[in-house]
Amino acid sequence: MELTLKNVKVNDQMSDETICFSASIYIDGGRAGTVHNRGCGGSHEIDWTDRSLGKGYEAWLKGQPVPFETYDGKIELLDNLHDKLEVTINEALDVFEQTAWLKRQCKTKTLFKLKDKEDPDNPDQWWVIPASFNKLAKMRLRQMYGDNLGEIANERFV
């Protein structure tokens, strides 16, 4: 099952110990509820508006291994549902924010990856051309880099 967030609203001015946000929760494409965090260091507050979908997700998540990196860099598997939900929502929030950042960058720049320069420790590293993406830019990238050209981020949002 896949949990995604939509309609995310972040309030950076209210974010203190944690991120202050609200969002709609979708599970496998269906709207399941809402989540928010007041930004004061507390847990996320979840409201399952579709209780069967939300409780079904919770039952599924209980049996899933959810890794968590501790402050000292160790990886631990979480065992309680509350922590698993927190981490899963945080990961979905990170994906939403990364996609939003990438979308903003692609409005005025061309972002791409080169296969021989990919860094496994930093998969979100992009080469940037400070010009808008179009068919001509794509053609020039293909001419310059040939088979070494990896993903062109702008193509995600066409």
C-alpha positions as CSV (number, residue, x, y, z in Angstrom):
1,M,0.0,0.0,0.0
2,E,1.3,3.5,-0.8
3,L,0.7,6.5,1.3
4,T,1.0,9.9,-0.4
5,L,0.3,13.5,0.7
6,K,-1.6,16.1,-1.4
7,N,-2.8,19.6,-0.6
8,V,0.3,20.1,1.6
9,K,0.4,23.5,3.3
10,V,3.6,24.3,5.3
11,N,3.8,27.2,7.7
12,D,7.5,27.9,8.2
13,Q,6.9,30.7,10.6
14,M,5.0,28.4,13.0
15,S,7.6,25.6,12.7
16,D,9.5,25.4,15.9
17,E,10.8,22.0,16.9
18,T,9.0,20.2,14.1
19,I,7.5,21.2,10.7
20,C,4.2,22.9,11.0
21,F,1.9,21.6,8.2
22,S,-1.4,20.2,7.1
23,A,-2.1,17.8,4.3
24,S,-4.6,15.3,2.8
25,I,-3.6,11.6,3.1
26,Y,-4.2,9.4,0.1
27,I,-3.7,5.6,0.2
28,D,-3.4,3.8,-3.1
29,G,-4.9,6.9,-4.8
30,G,-8.0,7.1,-2.5
31,R,-8.5,10.0,-0.1
32,A,-8.2,8.5,3.4
33,G,-8.0,11.5,5.7
34,T,-6.0,14.4,6.9
35,V,-2.8,15.0,8.9
36,H,-1.4,18.1,10.6
37,N,1.4,19.0,12.9
38,R,1.4,22.2,15.0
39,G,5.2,22.5,14.8
40,C,5.8,22.5,18.5
41,G,7.6,19.1,18.8
42,G,4.5,16.9,19.1
43,S,3.3,14.0,17.0
44,H,1.3,14.2,13.8
45,E,-2.4,14.3,14.3
46,I,-4.2,12.0,11.9
47,D,-8.0,12.0,11.1
48,W,-9.1,9.1,9.1
49,T,-12.1,10.4,7.2
50,D,-12.4,7.0,5.4
51,R,-12.0,4.9,8.5
52,S,-11.9,1.5,6.6
53,L,-9.1,2.7,4.3
54,G,-7.2,4.3,7.2
55,K,-7.6,1.3,9.6
56,G,-6.8,-1.1,6.7
57,Y,-3.5,0.9,6.1
58,E,-2.7,0.7,9.8
59,A,-3.2,-3.0,9.9
60,W,-1.0,-3.5,6.8
61,L,1.7,-1.1,8.2
62,K,1.9,-3.1,11.5
63,G,3.4,-6.0,9.5
64,Q,5.8,-4.0,7.5
65,P,9.5,-3.4,8.4
66,V,10.0,0.3,8.7
67,P,13.7,1.3,9.0
68,F,14.6,4.4,11.0
69,E,18.0,6.1,11.2
70,T,18.9,7.1,14.7
71,Y,20.9,10.2,15.6
72,D,24.1,8.2,15.8
73,G,23.6,6.9,12.2
74,K,22.4,3.4,13.2
75,I,19.4,1.8,11.3
76,E,16.7,0.3,13.5
77,L,13.4,-1.3,12.6
78,L,10.5,0.3,14.3
79,D,8.0,-1.9,16.1
80,N,5.1,0.2,17.2
81,L,2.4,1.6,14.9
82,H,2.6,5.2,16.1
83,D,6.3,5.4,15.2
84,K,5.8,3.7,11.9
85,L,3.0,6.2,11.0
86,E,5.2,9.1,12.0
87,V,8.1,7.9,9.8
88,T,5.9,7.0,6.9
89,I,4.2,10.4,6.9
90,N,7.6,12.2,7.2
91,E,8.9,10.3,4.2
92,A,5.8,11.2,2.2
93,L,6.2,14.8,3.2
94,D,9.9,14.7,2.1
95,V,8.8,13.3,-1.3
96,F,6.2,16.0,-1.7
97,E,8.7,18.8,-0.8
98,Q,11.4,17.4,-3.1
99,T,8.9,17.2,-6.0
100,A,7.7,20.7,-5.3
101,W,11.3,22.0,-5.3
102,L,12.1,20.2,-8.5
103,K,9.0,21.5,-10.2
104,R,9.8,25.1,-9.2
105,Q,13.4,24.7,-10.6
106,C,12.2,23.2,-13.9
107,K,10.1,26.3,-14.6
108,T,13.1,28.4,-15.4
109,K,16.0,25.9,-15.7
110,T,16.9,22.6,-17.3
111,L,17.8,19.9,-14.9
112,F,19.4,16.6,-15.9
113,K,21.6,13.7,-14.7
114,L,24.6,12.1,-16.3
115,K,24.9,8.3,-15.9
116,D,28.6,8.3,-15.2
117,K,28.3,11.1,-12.6
118,E,25.5,9.7,-10.5
119,D,26.2,9.7,-6.8
120,P,24.5,6.9,-4.8
121,D,24.9,8.9,-1.6
122,N,23.1,11.9,-3.2
123,P,20.4,10.6,-5.7
124,D,18.8,14.1,-5.8
125,Q,21.9,15.7,-7.4
126,W,21.1,17.4,-10.7
127,W,23.2,19.2,-13.4
128,V,21.6,22.5,-14.1
129,I,21.5,24.7,-17.2
130,P,20.1,28.2,-16.3
131,A,17.7,28.2,-19.3
132,S,14.2,27.0,-19.9
133,F,13.7,23.5,-21.2
134,N,12.4,23.0,-24.7
135,K,12.8,20.7,-27.7
136,L,16.0,22.4,-28.8
137,A,17.5,22.1,-25.3
138,K,16.7,18.4,-25.3
139,M,18.2,17.9,-28.7
140,R,21.4,19.7,-27.6
141,L,21.7,17.6,-24.4
142,R,21.4,14.4,-26.5
143,Q,24.0,15.7,-28.9
144,M,26.4,16.7,-26.1
145,Y,26.1,13.6,-23.8
146,G,24.6,10.8,-26.0
147,D,24.1,7.6,-24.1
148,N,25.6,9.2,-21.0
149,L,22.5,11.4,-20.6
150,G,20.3,10.1,-17.8
151,E,17.0,11.5,-16.7
152,I,15.9,15.0,-17.7
153,A,13.8,16.3,-14.7
154,N,11.8,18.7,-16.8
155,E,10.2,15.8,-18.7
156,R,8.5,14.7,-15.5
157,F,6.3,17.9,-15.6
158,V,5.5,18.2,-19.3
